Structure formats: C-alpha cells, structure tokens
Amino acid sequence: MALNIGEIKYTNILPLFFYLNKKEIENTGAEFIPQIPAELNRRMARGEIDLGGISSFSFGENSHQYSLFPNLSVSTFGKVGSILLFSKTAIEDLDGKSIALTSSSATSVVLLKVILKEFYGLDPVYETMAPDYDQMLQNHSACLLIGEDAIKADWRQEKDIHVYDLGELWYKHTELPMTYAVMAVRNDSIEREPALLEKLLFEMSESKQKTKSDQYHEMISHILPAHGGEYSFWANYFHGINYDFGESHLKGLKHYFELANKHSLIQTVPEFTFFNYSLQGI
C-alpha cells in the first residue's frame, strides 16, 4: 500500500509542493489528493490520508497519531494576508456580537477565539458557515475568512468594513510567530513507507528552497491565471510567509495551544514528535 498525500488547495502552502516530481512519486503508487484544510484534517484523522499539510489545531487534537516533518510549516512573524476578520465595527466593540466563522479551517477559528478572549476580553456569539463573504455579513457583525476567500474579499476594499489580520494581532500581543499548518505524517505510515517519506521530505525541502531562491517568480506566474490579482500582491504575500519550523515556531505554537487549553478550546496541550530521517542536508 503506497501513500495518500493530502494537498491543501490554498496557495499559501504551494511552495512546499510546486517543484515536487509528482509523476515520479505517483509511479510508486502514491496519490496526491487536493482538499480544503477542514476535510484534509478529517481524512488524516480517519487514516484515509497518510501525509499532509494539516491545520496546526488538527495536529494538536491528534498528535498521538502523528509525527511532523522537520523545518516545514506555513507560518508568519506578523501579517499573514489570508486569515482575516472582516467587521462592521471596531474589534473592541464585538463583545456579545455575532461572528460568522468559516467552515474551512480549525486553526484560524481557534486563533480568533483565543485572540478575542485572551487579548480583548470579548465574548462574541459564533456561528460556523460556508465561506461566503456576502452571506456571512448579511446577518452577522463580522466574519472570518481564510485563504483565497479572504484575499478576494480584502480586494473589495469596502470603506465601512474593518479588516483585521489574525497573524498581525497574534504577533502584536505575543511577539511570537504563528504556525497555521504543519506537515504531518501518520505514525502507521512511517512504519509502512519510510523510504518514500524520506524522499518526500527531501523534495518538499528542496521545493521550499527553490521557490524562495527565485523570489517565487515561476510559481506566481502559474498562480495569476487561476486567481488573478497583481504580481506585486502575490510577491509581497509569499515574502511575508515563513515556511520553516524551528525553535521560535515551536515556542509560538506551544503558546497557542496553552491559551487554547486555558480557554477550553482543546483538551490537552499536545506533545511534539518529529519524523526521524537519515537524509543529509535537510
């Protein structure tokens, strides 16, 4: 049995996949399966997908089943640009108000709840909905969107809407990076396909470095026809995202889980286990 590889359908994780030799990997019997984060989280937990860039919160809920690929993540030290709260009022006035939450991601939803409760002392009313900007704001005071849904809503630049970047708010109050997604692998898959996983770790690390070394130019040229926008926007966007996972990332993510646990959003603070690999130079 080969590997099922989950691939988030958002652009923010694309540098880890862009230069993979997918045909060669698929020739081993592996399959790439595109998913939104929430569905990838569910399928990983059920054992239907072996490896994927899952939401950090989903890793936390199922950490006993997973190990992390080292030095790979989707993180920021400040603004993320694609995890945004759109509000009809200033954020300080959202206490008791209704907020529509995207159904697409767990990490961002918990991050918003932590930020509003821990840093602003707010207790809004939440409702989870499909990610549709107009529908969400029709009957709610604010809405949370992620990925291309957030980017395209922000492009509207509506004057009466306050826009808050959750990465920026997190860094403002903690001075720590926020990690939104980690590259996790099921432990039972490590026992079954260690060599292929080492190859994937190596190629993802190479893809990360190659996209960064050419300033994301080739990758952005593929994004523009599919998603629109200006080249300068995408260049700034990708330069603002960090794809490493070192000690500061680990510290920030642990703090996120500690606050989530404090506010009863996760039962326990997870343990972090990393995939052991023999390849050199990663």
C-alpha positions as MATLAB code, in Angstrom:
seq = 'MALNIGEIKYTNILPLFFYLNKKEIENTGAEFIPQIPAELNRRMARGEIDLGGISSFSFGENSHQYSLFPNLSVSTFGKVGSILLFSKTAIEDLDGKSIALTSSSATSVVLLKVILKEFYGLDPVYETMAPDYDQMLQNHSACLLIGEDAIKADWRQEKDIHVYDLGELWYKHTELPMTYAVMAVRNDSIEREPALLEKLLFEMSESKQKTKSDQYHEMISHILPAHGGEYSFWANYFHGINYDFGESHLKGLKHYFELANKHSLIQTVPEFTFFNYSLQGI';
ca = [
       0.000    0.000    0.000;
       1.506    3.353   -1.059;
       0.863    6.810    0.342;
      -2.129    9.099    0.012;
      -0.743   12.632    0.113;
      -3.110   15.440    1.067;
      -2.542   18.730   -0.729;
      -4.318   21.830    0.590;
      -5.986   23.717   -2.240;
      -4.801   27.110   -0.983;
      -1.856   28.998   -2.435;
      -0.157   29.621    0.906;
       1.266   26.077    1.056;
       2.169   25.852   -2.639;
       5.953   26.424   -2.189;
       6.212   23.031   -0.475;
       4.603   21.265   -3.448;
       5.415   23.365   -6.516;
       8.642   21.641   -7.573;
       7.784   18.117   -6.452;
       8.341   15.487   -9.118;
       4.743   14.330   -8.827;
       4.842   11.902  -11.751;
       7.827   10.087  -10.283;
       6.169    9.978   -6.857;
       2.871    8.764   -8.342;
       4.756    5.996  -10.151;
       5.417    4.474   -6.717;
       1.646    4.116   -6.301;
       1.259    7.293   -4.265;
      -1.658    9.637   -4.910;
      -1.979   13.398   -4.409;
      -5.411   14.320   -3.045;
      -6.436   18.023   -3.092;
      -8.548   19.095   -0.112;
      -9.623   22.151    1.834;
      -7.953   22.164    5.282;
     -11.024   21.014    7.245;
     -11.579   17.960    5.027;
      -7.878   17.094    4.978;
      -7.882   17.258    8.777;
     -10.802   14.826    8.968;
      -9.390   12.374    6.433;
      -5.968   12.345    8.088;
      -7.540   11.602   11.471;
      -9.544    8.744    9.931;
      -6.432    7.245    8.321;
      -7.586    7.865    4.750;
      -4.664   10.227    4.078;
      -1.132    9.455    5.229;
       0.697   12.755    4.856;
      -0.490   16.323    4.549;
      -0.116   19.960    5.416;
      -2.799   19.867    8.078;
      -4.088   22.655   10.304;
      -1.948   23.085   13.388;
      -5.027   22.700   15.580;
      -5.864   19.363   13.970;
      -2.334   18.199   14.715;
      -2.884   19.223   18.328;
      -6.103   17.217   18.585;
      -4.486   14.091   17.095;
      -0.805   14.482   17.976;
      -0.606   10.928   19.346;
      -1.183    9.659   15.795;
       1.259   11.979   14.008;
       4.869   12.962   13.596;
       5.957   16.228   11.999;
       8.272   16.730    9.060;
      11.080   18.931   10.440;
      11.604   22.513    9.278;
       8.418   22.691    7.188;
       5.334   24.749    8.036;
       3.146   27.649    6.988;
       3.899   30.387    9.495;
       4.263   34.147    9.840;
       6.063   36.608   12.061;
       3.231   39.124   11.768;
       0.786   39.636    8.917;
      -0.383   36.555    7.034;
      -2.623   38.295    4.489;
      -5.058   35.413    4.101;
      -6.588   34.895    7.563;
      -8.770   37.934    8.019;
     -11.592   39.142   10.256;
     -13.995   41.479    8.435;
     -16.054   43.523   10.867;
     -18.763   46.168   10.657;
     -17.437   47.638   13.919;
     -14.068   48.110   15.570;
     -12.798   44.879   17.091;
     -13.155   46.257   20.622;
     -16.929   46.605   20.060;
     -17.564   42.946   19.157;
     -18.418   41.786   22.693;
     -21.768   39.982   22.529;
     -21.982   40.490   18.765;
     -22.367   37.681   16.239;
     -19.382   36.464   14.205;
     -19.656   34.066   11.259;
     -16.799   31.576   11.152;
     -15.503   29.865    8.032;
     -16.100   26.124    7.919;
     -12.758   25.693    6.100;
     -10.209   25.763    8.934;
      -9.926   24.841   12.606;
      -6.652   26.608   13.424;
      -7.881   30.033   12.350;
     -11.185   29.688   14.181;
      -9.465   28.797   17.441;
      -6.884   31.532   16.881;
      -9.658   34.116   16.545;
     -11.386   32.883   19.696;
      -8.100   32.969   21.634;
      -7.271   36.485   20.422;
     -10.699   37.918   21.227;
     -10.936   36.286   24.662;
      -7.323   36.461   25.869;
      -6.235   39.823   24.461;
      -9.504   41.779   24.255;
     -11.686   40.121   26.911;
     -14.535   39.636   24.420;
     -17.284   37.003   24.319;
     -18.990   37.139   20.924;
     -21.560   34.655   19.632;
     -20.178   32.392   16.916;
     -21.817   30.585   14.003;
     -19.965   28.356   11.539;
     -20.933   28.847    7.894;
     -19.767   28.113    4.385;
     -17.142   30.724    3.389;
     -19.289   33.275    1.538;
     -18.439   36.884    2.405;
     -21.808   38.433    1.479;
     -23.892   35.724    3.134;
     -21.769   35.788    6.273;
     -22.056   39.541    6.781;
     -25.743   39.687    5.904;
     -26.839   38.690    9.403;
     -23.596   38.926   11.413;
     -21.448   41.737   12.740;
     -18.228   40.168   11.497;
     -16.905   37.177    9.600;
     -13.695   35.166    9.500;
     -12.338   34.021    6.134;
      -9.133   32.267    5.138;
      -7.152   31.516    2.003;
      -8.289   32.827   -1.350;
     -11.737   33.590    0.140;
     -10.077   36.097    2.484;
      -7.756   37.515   -0.166;
     -10.528   38.189   -2.669;
     -12.807   39.683   -0.012;
      -9.988   42.005    1.021;
      -9.523   43.106   -2.599;
     -13.020   44.632   -2.414;
     -11.683   47.307   -0.026;
     -15.087   48.268    1.316;
     -14.742   51.521    3.244;
     -17.232   50.683    6.008;
     -15.599   47.349    6.873;
     -12.752   46.985    9.374;
     -10.226   44.329    8.345;
      -8.020   42.597   10.937;
      -5.157   40.251   10.075;
      -5.008   37.486   12.689;
      -1.286   36.909   12.181;
      -0.639   40.565   12.881;
      -2.849   40.562   16.007;
      -1.168   37.418   17.347;
       2.333   38.819   16.865;
       1.337   42.198   18.333;
       0.271   40.576   21.609;
       2.813   37.723   21.872;
       5.878   38.719   19.797;
       5.877   35.082   18.657;
       5.351   33.568   15.228;
       2.071   31.838   14.460;
       2.118   28.488   12.670;
      -1.084   27.801   10.753;
      -0.205   24.479    9.141;
       2.351   21.745    9.755;
       3.467   18.903    7.518;
       2.291   15.869    9.471;
       2.571   12.158    8.725;
       0.652    9.342   10.362;
       2.877    7.145   12.517;
       1.484    3.962   10.995;
       2.518    5.276    7.558;
       6.097    5.789    8.777;
       6.317    2.105    9.585;
       4.984    1.215    6.142;
       6.750    3.654    3.774;
       9.822    5.184    5.477;
      11.916    5.475    2.293;
       9.190    7.233    0.304;
       8.555    9.600    3.195;
      12.245   10.485    3.298;
      12.085   11.230   -0.425;
       9.052   13.459    0.089;
      10.710   15.302    2.955;
      13.767   15.917    0.809;
      11.750   17.085   -2.221;
       9.479   19.358   -0.165;
      12.528   20.929    1.460;
      14.089   21.399   -1.980;
      10.869   22.897   -3.355;
      10.734   25.352   -0.457;
      14.288   26.491   -1.130;
      13.887   26.674   -4.910;
      10.726   28.812   -4.815;
      12.404   31.141   -2.345;
      15.631   31.395   -4.353;
      13.833   32.596   -7.493;
      11.702   35.024   -5.424;
       8.586   32.889   -6.117;
       8.608   34.190   -9.717;
       7.817   30.970  -11.597;
       5.213   29.921   -9.049;
       3.433   33.300   -9.182;
       3.300   33.086  -12.978;
       1.220   29.912  -12.534;
      -0.993   31.475   -9.855;
      -2.025   34.613  -11.760;
      -4.192   32.930  -14.444;
      -6.053   30.911  -11.814;
      -6.537   33.515   -9.086;
      -5.985   36.924  -10.653;
      -4.575   39.891   -8.802;
      -1.339   41.751   -9.400;
       2.118   40.175   -9.499;
       3.249   42.633   -6.790;
       0.471   41.469   -4.457;
       1.477   37.812   -4.702;
       5.179   38.627   -4.390;
       4.550   40.557   -1.161;
       2.210   37.837    0.069;
       4.705   34.997   -0.290;
       7.590   37.036    1.076;
       5.500   37.537    4.223;
       5.056   33.803    4.841;
       7.698   31.697    6.546;
       7.972   28.019    5.596;
      10.447   26.900    8.266;
       9.742   25.304   11.637;
      12.414   25.994   14.227;
      12.603   26.740   17.928;
      10.723   30.057   17.740;
       7.941   28.439   15.712;
       7.688   25.648   18.268;
       7.541   28.165   21.117;
       4.793   30.137   19.386;
       2.736   27.068   18.603;
       3.043   25.735   22.135;
       1.823   29.098   23.454;
      -1.137   28.943   21.068;
      -2.075   25.517   22.428;
      -1.586   26.641   26.037;
      -4.027   29.511   25.515;
      -6.462   27.257   23.633;
      -6.349   24.858   26.576;
      -6.778   27.720   29.061;
      -9.996   28.740   27.323;
     -11.270   25.136   26.958;
     -10.813   25.054   23.195;
      -8.569   21.977   23.310;
      -8.468   19.295   25.989;
      -4.708   18.981   26.399;
      -1.519   20.698   25.247;
      -0.061   18.286   22.675;
       3.351   16.654   22.581;
       5.520   17.233   19.510;
       7.143   14.257   17.805;
       9.256   14.669   14.663;
       9.843   12.264   11.791;
      13.287   10.681   12.090;
      15.146   10.754    8.792;
      18.547    9.701    7.535;
      18.953   12.031    4.555;
      21.697   14.593    4.902;
      21.499   18.307    4.232;
      17.810   18.850    5.049;
];
